[in-house]
């Protein structure tokens, strides 16, 4: 049975450590980056089955990563799960804000704090376990 693979991109090392540990404990191969540039570099070197992506990051935000992934012919079909606390940063309806980027849509959106069961269920729906 081959492992499913994920790339986690979040500027908070505690978050990448938590998500990496959660996924590894559930049979995933995980690579993590604390910047969009590093995360896109990981994907360029070796595509993954899914990307977990934060939106609110310094320097280069997660939406730019989402657009880059969707424009890359090798990556455009890769499921992207946005895992973000953006609801705490954006006034008004942040889902309406994200609608502006619907052409580059994520496959799922999960709010922080992260519900481990919900995340694992979402990932299983996007990348079924191999067996």
VMD Tcl script that builds the backbone (N, CA, C; Angstrom):
set m [mol new atoms 393]
animate dup $m
set s [atomselect $m all]
$s set {name element resname resid chain x y z} {
  {N N UNK 1 A 0.847 -1.178 0.000}
  {CA C UNK 1 A 0.000 0.000 0.000}
  {C C UNK 1 A 0.888 1.235 0.000}
  {N N UNK 2 A 0.699 2.116 -0.980}
  {CA C UNK 2 A 1.512 3.326 -1.026}
  {C C UNK 2 A 0.860 4.420 -0.184}
  {N N UNK 3 A 1.710 5.229 0.395}
  {CA C UNK 3 A 1.234 6.318 1.248}
  {C C UNK 3 A 0.665 7.440 0.413}
  {N N UNK 4 A -0.368 8.063 0.951}
  {CA C UNK 4 A -0.844 9.306 0.366}
  {C C UNK 4 A 0.117 10.395 0.817}
  {N N UNK 5 A 0.263 11.436 -0.007}
  {CA C UNK 5 A 1.222 12.493 0.324}
  {C C UNK 5 A 0.527 13.848 0.408}
  {N N UNK 6 A 1.061 14.672 1.297}
  {CA C UNK 6 A 0.519 16.016 1.500}
  {C C UNK 6 A 1.655 17.008 1.653}
  {N N UNK 7 A 1.410 18.221 1.181}
  {CA C UNK 7 A 2.285 19.351 1.465}
  {C C UNK 7 A 1.471 20.322 2.309}
  {N N UNK 8 A 2.031 20.719 3.431}
  {CA C UNK 8 A 1.395 21.665 4.345}
  {C C UNK 8 A 2.145 22.988 4.232}
  {N N UNK 9 A 1.399 24.064 3.945}
  {CA C UNK 9 A 2.008 25.387 3.819}
  {C C UNK 9 A 1.310 26.318 4.808}
  {N N UNK 10 A 2.034 26.717 5.837}
  {CA C UNK 10 A 1.504 27.613 6.866}
  {C C UNK 10 A 2.687 28.328 7.496}
  {N N UNK 11 A 2.545 29.621 7.761}
  {CA C UNK 11 A 3.660 30.388 8.318}
  {C C UNK 11 A 3.898 30.109 9.798}
  {N N UNK 12 A 2.979 29.438 10.458}
  {CA C UNK 12 A 3.125 29.139 11.882}
  {C C UNK 12 A 3.753 27.757 12.065}
  {N N UNK 13 A 4.989 27.679 12.552}
  {CA C UNK 13 A 5.630 26.378 12.754}
  {C C UNK 13 A 4.820 25.430 13.640}
  {N N UNK 14 A 4.120 25.961 14.644}
  {CA C UNK 14 A 3.292 25.098 15.492}
  {C C UNK 14 A 2.189 24.420 14.671}
  {N N UNK 15 A 1.627 25.150 13.721}
  {CA C UNK 15 A 0.562 24.594 12.889}
  {C C UNK 15 A 1.115 23.534 11.944}
  {N N UNK 16 A 2.245 23.825 11.292}
  {CA C UNK 16 A 2.801 22.814 10.380}
  {C C UNK 16 A 3.212 21.568 11.157}
  {N N UNK 17 A 3.741 21.740 12.359}
  {CA C UNK 17 A 4.121 20.585 13.185}
  {C C UNK 17 A 2.886 19.773 13.571}
  {N N UNK 18 A 1.839 20.453 14.018}
  {CA C UNK 18 A 0.606 19.769 14.409}
  {C C UNK 18 A 0.006 19.004 13.229}
  {N N UNK 19 A -0.166 19.698 12.100}
  {CA C UNK 19 A -0.772 19.045 10.936}
  {C C UNK 19 A 0.093 17.892 10.427}
  {N N UNK 20 A 1.395 18.102 10.404}
  {CA C UNK 20 A 2.300 17.036 9.966}
  {C C UNK 20 A 2.182 15.816 10.869}
  {N N UNK 21 A 2.194 16.035 12.160}
  {CA C UNK 21 A 2.086 14.925 13.120}
  {C C UNK 21 A 0.752 14.197 12.969}
  {N N UNK 22 A -0.322 14.959 12.855}
  {CA C UNK 22 A -1.650 14.370 12.688}
  {C C UNK 22 A -1.700 13.486 11.445}
  {N N UNK 23 A -1.187 13.998 10.347}
  {CA C UNK 23 A -1.238 13.244 9.097}
  {C C UNK 23 A -0.311 12.032 9.122}
  {N N UNK 24 A 0.902 12.213 9.609}
  {CA C UNK 24 A 1.843 11.088 9.693}
  {C C UNK 24 A 1.251 9.987 10.573}
  {N N UNK 25 A 0.645 10.361 11.688}
  {CA C UNK 25 A 0.022 9.388 12.581}
  {C C UNK 25 A -1.124 8.638 11.902}
  {N N UNK 26 A -1.652 9.211 10.818}
  {CA C UNK 26 A -2.745 8.586 10.083}
  {C C UNK 26 A -2.307 8.044 8.723}
  {N N UNK 27 A -0.992 7.802 8.595}
  {CA C UNK 27 A -0.483 7.094 7.429}
  {C C UNK 27 A -0.069 7.926 6.232}
  {N N UNK 28 A 0.000 9.220 6.380}
  {CA C UNK 28 A 0.378 10.104 5.279}
  {C C UNK 28 A 1.884 10.353 5.269}
  {N N UNK 29 A 2.404 10.625 4.092}
  {CA C UNK 29 A 3.757 11.166 3.930}
  {C C UNK 29 A 3.571 12.683 3.831}
  {N N UNK 30 A 4.308 13.439 4.648}
  {CA C UNK 30 A 4.082 14.887 4.724}
  {C C UNK 30 A 5.382 15.650 4.543}
  {N N UNK 31 A 5.299 16.713 3.752}
  {CA C UNK 31 A 6.366 17.708 3.669}
  {C C UNK 31 A 5.726 19.040 4.052}
  {N N UNK 32 A 6.459 19.855 4.779}
  {CA C UNK 32 A 5.889 21.103 5.283}
  {C C UNK 32 A 6.794 22.280 4.960}
  {N N UNK 33 A 6.150 23.441 4.788}
  {CA C UNK 33 A 6.871 24.684 4.525}
  {C C UNK 33 A 6.200 25.803 5.306}
  {N N UNK 34 A 7.019 26.766 5.728}
  {CA C UNK 34 A 6.497 27.900 6.486}
  {C C UNK 34 A 6.431 29.177 5.652}
  {N N UNK 35 A 6.499 29.032 4.331}
  {CA C UNK 35 A 6.295 30.172 3.431}
  {C C UNK 35 A 5.723 29.646 2.121}
  {N N UNK 36 A 5.041 30.510 1.406}
  {CA C UNK 36 A 4.483 30.141 0.109}
  {C C UNK 36 A 5.593 29.742 -0.850}
  {N N UNK 37 A 6.663 30.521 -0.895}
  {CA C UNK 37 A 7.759 30.215 -1.825}
  {C C UNK 37 A 8.346 28.834 -1.565}
  {N N UNK 38 A 8.586 28.517 -0.286}
  {CA C UNK 38 A 9.132 27.198 0.043}
  {C C UNK 38 A 8.133 26.090 -0.289}
  {N N UNK 39 A 6.860 26.330 -0.014}
  {CA C UNK 39 A 5.833 25.336 -0.315}
  {C C UNK 39 A 5.714 25.062 -1.802}
  {N N UNK 40 A 5.730 26.123 -2.603}
  {CA C UNK 40 A 5.673 25.932 -4.055}
  {C C UNK 40 A 6.928 25.227 -4.549}
  {N N UNK 41 A 8.060 25.481 -3.896}
  {CA C UNK 41 A 9.293 24.778 -4.234}
  {C C UNK 41 A 9.173 23.282 -3.969}
  {N N UNK 42 A 8.559 22.922 -2.843}
  {CA C UNK 42 A 8.340 21.505 -2.541}
  {C C UNK 42 A 7.461 20.846 -3.599}
  {N N UNK 43 A 6.417 21.548 -4.010}
  {CA C UNK 43 A 5.510 21.003 -5.021}
  {C C UNK 43 A 6.178 20.898 -6.387}
  {N N UNK 44 A 7.042 21.852 -6.711}
  {CA C UNK 44 A 7.758 21.801 -7.983}
  {C C UNK 44 A 8.719 20.612 -8.019}
  {N N UNK 45 A 9.344 20.337 -6.886}
  {CA C UNK 45 A 10.292 19.226 -6.811}
  {C C UNK 45 A 9.579 17.887 -6.873}
  {N N UNK 46 A 8.418 17.809 -6.233}
  {CA C UNK 46 A 7.661 16.553 -6.196}
  {C C UNK 46 A 6.204 16.872 -5.878}
  {N N UNK 47 A 5.324 16.758 -6.862}
  {CA C UNK 47 A 3.906 17.003 -6.592}
  {C C UNK 47 A 3.391 16.068 -5.498}
  {N N UNK 48 A 2.307 16.472 -4.852}
  {CA C UNK 48 A 1.724 15.650 -3.794}
  {C C UNK 48 A 0.266 15.357 -4.133}
  {N N UNK 49 A -0.355 14.506 -3.314}
  {CA C UNK 49 A -1.757 14.158 -3.523}
  {C C UNK 49 A -2.701 15.274 -3.092}
  {N N UNK 50 A -2.264 16.098 -2.139}
  {CA C UNK 50 A -3.099 17.175 -1.627}
  {C C UNK 50 A -2.198 18.256 -1.028}
  {N N UNK 51 A -2.723 19.485 -1.005}
  {CA C UNK 51 A -2.027 20.616 -0.381}
  {C C UNK 51 A -2.940 21.185 0.696}
  {N N UNK 52 A -2.388 21.379 1.893}
  {CA C UNK 52 A -3.078 22.089 2.958}
  {C C UNK 52 A -2.456 23.471 3.022}
  {N N UNK 53 A -3.284 24.499 2.892}
  {CA C UNK 53 A -2.778 25.845 2.660}
  {C C UNK 53 A -3.436 26.873 3.564}
  {N N UNK 54 A -2.608 27.625 4.271}
  {CA C UNK 54 A -3.085 28.777 5.037}
  {C C UNK 54 A -3.225 29.953 4.075}
  {N N UNK 55 A -4.088 30.894 4.395}
  {CA C UNK 55 A -4.246 32.084 3.547}
  {C C UNK 55 A -3.466 33.279 4.056}
  {N N UNK 56 A -3.510 33.498 5.359}
  {CA C UNK 56 A -2.926 34.700 5.934}
  {C C UNK 56 A -1.470 34.444 6.308}
  {N N UNK 57 A -0.565 34.830 5.399}
  {CA C UNK 57 A 0.860 34.660 5.638}
  {C C UNK 57 A 1.587 35.931 5.236}
  {N N UNK 58 A 2.699 36.220 5.910}
  {CA C UNK 58 A 3.461 37.421 5.548}
  {C C UNK 58 A 4.146 37.243 4.188}
  {N N UNK 59 A 4.547 38.319 3.624}
  {CA C UNK 59 A 5.266 38.373 2.355}
  {C C UNK 59 A 4.382 37.978 1.184}
  {N N UNK 60 A 4.025 36.712 1.084}
  {CA C UNK 60 A 3.233 36.229 -0.039}
  {C C UNK 60 A 2.102 35.380 0.527}
  {N N UNK 61 A 0.871 35.812 0.311}
  {CA C UNK 61 A -0.271 35.132 0.907}
  {C C UNK 61 A -0.637 33.828 0.219}
  {N N UNK 62 A -1.466 33.068 0.915}
  {CA C UNK 62 A -1.883 31.775 0.414}
  {C C UNK 62 A -2.687 31.832 -0.867}
  {N N UNK 63 A -3.441 32.921 -1.081}
  {CA C UNK 63 A -4.198 33.007 -2.333}
  {C C UNK 63 A -3.266 33.034 -3.541}
  {N N UNK 64 A -2.093 33.640 -3.395}
  {CA C UNK 64 A -1.149 33.627 -4.522}
  {C C UNK 64 A -0.654 32.208 -4.780}
  {N N UNK 65 A -0.516 31.412 -3.715}
  {CA C UNK 65 A -0.124 30.009 -3.893}
  {C C UNK 65 A -1.227 29.232 -4.592}
  {N N UNK 66 A -2.460 29.472 -4.199}
  {CA C UNK 66 A -3.591 28.795 -4.825}
  {C C UNK 66 A -3.649 29.110 -6.318}
  {N N UNK 67 A -3.488 30.372 -6.669}
  {CA C UNK 67 A -3.483 30.765 -8.081}
  {C C UNK 67 A -2.321 30.086 -8.818}
  {N N UNK 68 A -1.139 30.072 -8.219}
  {CA C UNK 68 A 0.027 29.438 -8.844}
  {C C UNK 68 A -0.201 27.945 -9.056}
  {N N UNK 69 A -0.790 27.284 -8.077}
  {CA C UNK 69 A -1.071 25.846 -8.201}
  {C C UNK 69 A -2.064 25.604 -9.327}
  {N N UNK 70 A -3.116 26.388 -9.393}
  {CA C UNK 70 A -4.149 26.190 -10.420}
  {C C UNK 70 A -3.648 26.530 -11.829}
  {N N UNK 71 A -2.655 27.390 -11.934}
  {CA C UNK 71 A -2.116 27.755 -13.250}
  {C C UNK 71 A -1.027 26.794 -13.729}
  {N N UNK 72 A -0.484 25.977 -12.832}
  {CA C UNK 72 A 0.593 25.051 -13.180}
  {C C UNK 72 A -0.008 23.773 -13.759}
  {N N UNK 73 A 0.315 23.438 -15.009}
  {CA C UNK 73 A -0.275 22.245 -15.633}
  {C C UNK 73 A -0.023 20.953 -14.853}
  {N N UNK 74 A 1.114 20.865 -14.163}
  {CA C UNK 74 A 1.409 19.655 -13.387}
  {C C UNK 74 A 0.619 19.592 -12.088}
  {N N UNK 75 A 0.198 20.734 -11.574}
  {CA C UNK 75 A -0.420 20.794 -10.253}
  {C C UNK 75 A -1.902 21.150 -10.257}
  {N N UNK 76 A -2.425 21.616 -11.380}
  {CA C UNK 76 A -3.752 22.227 -11.395}
  {C C UNK 76 A -4.877 21.311 -10.901}
  {N N UNK 77 A -4.698 19.997 -10.996}
  {CA C UNK 77 A -5.726 19.070 -10.523}
  {C C UNK 77 A -5.491 18.622 -9.077}
  {N N UNK 78 A -4.417 19.078 -8.468}
  {CA C UNK 78 A -4.114 18.708 -7.089}
  {C C UNK 78 A -5.149 19.324 -6.146}
  {N N UNK 79 A -5.796 18.504 -5.326}
  {CA C UNK 79 A -6.741 19.080 -4.364}
  {C C UNK 79 A -6.035 20.021 -3.389}
  {N N UNK 80 A -6.682 21.150 -3.125}
  {CA C UNK 80 A -6.166 22.130 -2.168}
  {C C UNK 80 A -7.213 22.325 -1.083}
  {N N UNK 81 A -6.780 22.140 0.161}
  {CA C UNK 81 A -7.638 22.377 1.318}
  {C C UNK 81 A -7.105 23.614 2.022}
  {N N UNK 82 A -7.892 24.666 2.028}
  {CA C UNK 82 A -7.519 25.872 2.747}
  {C C UNK 82 A -7.844 25.640 4.218}
  {N N UNK 83 A -6.835 25.799 5.056}
  {CA C UNK 83 A -6.974 25.669 6.506}
  {C C UNK 83 A -6.531 27.012 7.064}
  {N N UNK 84 A -7.514 27.846 7.427}
  {CA C UNK 84 A -7.153 29.226 7.736}
  {C C UNK 84 A -7.974 29.816 8.866}
  {N N UNK 85 A -7.369 30.781 9.510}
  {CA C UNK 85 A -8.053 31.583 10.512}
  {C C UNK 85 A -8.445 32.932 9.944}
  {N N UNK 86 A -8.630 32.993 8.633}
  {CA C UNK 86 A -8.924 34.269 7.975}
  {C C UNK 86 A -10.195 34.903 8.533}
  {N N UNK 87 A -11.118 34.077 9.021}
  {CA C UNK 87 A -12.360 34.641 9.555}
  {C C UNK 87 A -12.101 35.590 10.714}
  {N N UNK 88 A -10.957 35.435 11.375}
  {CA C UNK 88 A -10.602 36.341 12.471}
  {C C UNK 88 A -9.959 37.637 11.985}
  {N N UNK 89 A -9.564 37.685 10.724}
  {CA C UNK 89 A -8.833 38.824 10.190}
  {C C UNK 89 A -9.653 39.695 9.239}
  {N N UNK 90 A -10.644 39.103 8.596}
  {CA C UNK 90 A -11.409 39.823 7.576}
  {C C UNK 90 A -12.772 40.174 8.154}
  {N N UNK 91 A -13.111 41.438 8.078}
  {CA C UNK 91 A -14.442 41.829 8.534}
  {C C UNK 91 A -15.434 41.499 7.430}
  {N N UNK 92 A -16.646 41.218 7.822}
  {CA C UNK 92 A -17.654 40.873 6.838}
  {C C UNK 92 A -17.595 39.381 6.517}
  {N N UNK 93 A -18.154 39.028 5.391}
  {CA C UNK 93 A -18.280 37.632 4.979}
  {C C UNK 93 A -17.031 37.208 4.217}
  {N N UNK 94 A -16.147 36.471 4.869}
  {CA C UNK 94 A -14.897 36.081 4.216}
  {C C UNK 94 A -15.128 35.040 3.129}
  {N N UNK 95 A -16.221 34.271 3.212}
  {CA C UNK 95 A -16.510 33.340 2.125}
  {C C UNK 95 A -16.868 34.125 0.849}
  {N N UNK 96 A -17.549 35.265 1.008}
  {CA C UNK 96 A -17.837 36.124 -0.143}
  {C C UNK 96 A -16.536 36.693 -0.704}
  {N N UNK 97 A -15.601 37.027 0.183}
  {CA C UNK 97 A -14.282 37.497 -0.251}
  {C C UNK 97 A -13.608 36.429 -1.111}
  {N N UNK 98 A -13.688 35.190 -0.663}
  {CA C UNK 98 A -13.054 34.092 -1.409}
  {C C UNK 98 A -13.730 33.836 -2.750}
  {N N UNK 99 A -14.985 34.213 -2.888}
  {CA C UNK 99 A -15.694 34.032 -4.156}
  {C C UNK 99 A -14.992 34.754 -5.305}
  {N N UNK 100 A -14.273 35.821 -4.985}
  {CA C UNK 100 A -13.532 36.552 -6.019}
  {C C UNK 100 A -12.492 35.652 -6.679}
  {N N UNK 101 A -12.108 34.603 -5.982}
  {CA C UNK 101 A -11.068 33.707 -6.481}
  {C C UNK 101 A -11.643 32.355 -6.898}
  {N N UNK 102 A -12.960 32.304 -7.164}
  {CA C UNK 102 A -13.595 31.010 -7.408}
  {C C UNK 102 A -13.050 30.297 -8.639}
  {N N UNK 103 A -12.503 31.020 -9.590}
  {CA C UNK 103 A -11.888 30.368 -10.743}
  {C C UNK 103 A -10.714 29.501 -10.306}
  {N N UNK 104 A -10.090 29.884 -9.220}
  {CA C UNK 104 A -8.941 29.158 -8.686}
  {C C UNK 104 A -9.321 28.435 -7.389}
  {N N UNK 105 A -10.558 28.053 -7.303}
  {CA C UNK 105 A -11.156 27.562 -6.067}
  {C C UNK 105 A -10.358 26.473 -5.344}
  {N N UNK 106 A -10.402 26.515 -4.002}
  {CA C UNK 106 A -9.898 25.377 -3.241}
  {C C UNK 106 A -10.949 24.266 -3.278}
  {N N UNK 107 A -10.537 23.061 -3.008}
  {CA C UNK 107 A -11.470 21.935 -2.981}
  {C C UNK 107 A -12.245 21.874 -1.672}
  {N N UNK 108 A -11.672 22.453 -0.629}
  {CA C UNK 108 A -12.338 22.491 0.671}
  {C C UNK 108 A -11.775 23.660 1.466}
  {N N UNK 109 A -12.563 24.107 2.434}
  {CA C UNK 109 A -12.149 25.206 3.295}
  {C C UNK 109 A -12.479 24.825 4.727}
  {N N UNK 110 A -11.465 24.788 5.584}
  {CA C UNK 110 A -11.654 24.479 7.000}
  {C C UNK 110 A -11.134 25.634 7.840}
  {N N UNK 111 A -11.915 26.005 8.834}
  {CA C UNK 111 A -11.530 27.096 9.726}
  {C C UNK 111 A -10.586 26.598 10.813}
  {N N UNK 112 A -9.691 27.486 11.242}
  {CA C UNK 112 A -8.915 27.252 12.450}
  {C C UNK 112 A -9.759 27.735 13.616}
  {N N UNK 113 A -9.699 27.145 14.777}
  {CA C UNK 113 A -8.837 26.025 15.116}
  {C C UNK 113 A -9.273 24.761 14.375}
  {N N UNK 114 A -8.320 23.924 14.102}
  {CA C UNK 114 A -8.516 22.756 13.263}
  {C C UNK 114 A -9.202 21.643 14.044}
  {N N UNK 115 A -10.258 21.101 13.467}
  {CA C UNK 115 A -10.927 19.930 14.012}
  {C C UNK 115 A -10.310 18.713 13.313}
  {N N UNK 116 A -9.537 17.917 14.057}
  {CA C UNK 116 A -8.771 16.814 13.473}
  {C C UNK 116 A -9.665 15.836 12.717}
  {N N UNK 117 A -10.789 15.462 13.298}
  {CA C UNK 117 A -11.683 14.499 12.645}
  {C C UNK 117 A -12.234 15.061 11.342}
  {N N UNK 118 A -12.635 16.323 11.366}
  {CA C UNK 118 A -13.161 16.962 10.164}
  {C C UNK 118 A -12.093 17.028 9.072}
  {N N UNK 119 A -10.862 17.357 9.451}
  {CA C UNK 119 A -9.773 17.417 8.484}
  {C C UNK 119 A -9.527 16.051 7.857}
  {N N UNK 120 A -9.434 15.021 8.686}
  {CA C UNK 120 A -9.166 13.676 8.160}
  {C C UNK 120 A -10.303 13.178 7.273}
  {N N UNK 121 A -11.541 13.481 7.645}
  {CA C UNK 121 A -12.691 13.099 6.821}
  {C C UNK 121 A -12.648 13.829 5.481}
  {N N UNK 122 A -12.321 15.110 5.520}
  {CA C UNK 122 A -12.208 15.904 4.283}
  {C C UNK 122 A -11.131 15.331 3.379}
  {N N UNK 123 A -9.979 15.019 3.951}
  {CA C UNK 123 A -8.869 14.467 3.156}
  {C C UNK 123 A -9.223 13.099 2.573}
  {N N UNK 124 A -9.896 12.263 3.348}
  {CA C UNK 124 A -10.314 10.954 2.836}
  {C C UNK 124 A -11.273 11.102 1.656}
  {N N UNK 125 A -12.111 12.136 1.698}
  {CA C UNK 125 A -13.027 12.395 0.579}
  {C C UNK 125 A -12.317 12.866 -0.679}
  {N N UNK 126 A -11.226 13.602 -0.501}
  {CA C UNK 126 A -10.490 14.133 -1.648}
  {C C UNK 126 A -9.458 13.153 -2.182}
  {N N UNK 127 A -8.820 12.412 -1.271}
  {CA C UNK 127 A -7.775 11.454 -1.646}
  {C C UNK 127 A -8.070 10.152 -0.898}
  {N N UNK 128 A -8.907 9.302 -1.492}
  {CA C UNK 128 A -9.299 8.072 -0.794}
  {C C UNK 128 A -8.072 7.230 -0.401}
  {N N UNK 129 A -8.182 6.563 0.750}
  {CA C UNK 129 A -7.077 5.692 1.165}
  {C C UNK 129 A -6.770 4.643 0.092}
  {N N UNK 130 A -5.509 4.350 -0.045}
  {CA C UNK 130 A -5.089 3.353 -1.037}
  {C C UNK 130 A -4.990 2.006 -0.349}
  {N N UNK 131 A -5.312 0.975 -1.083}
  {CA C UNK 131 A -5.234 -0.321 -0.446}
  {C C UNK 131 A -5.092 -1.419 -1.342}
}
mol reanalyze $m
mol bondsrecalc $m
mol representation Tube
mol addrep $m
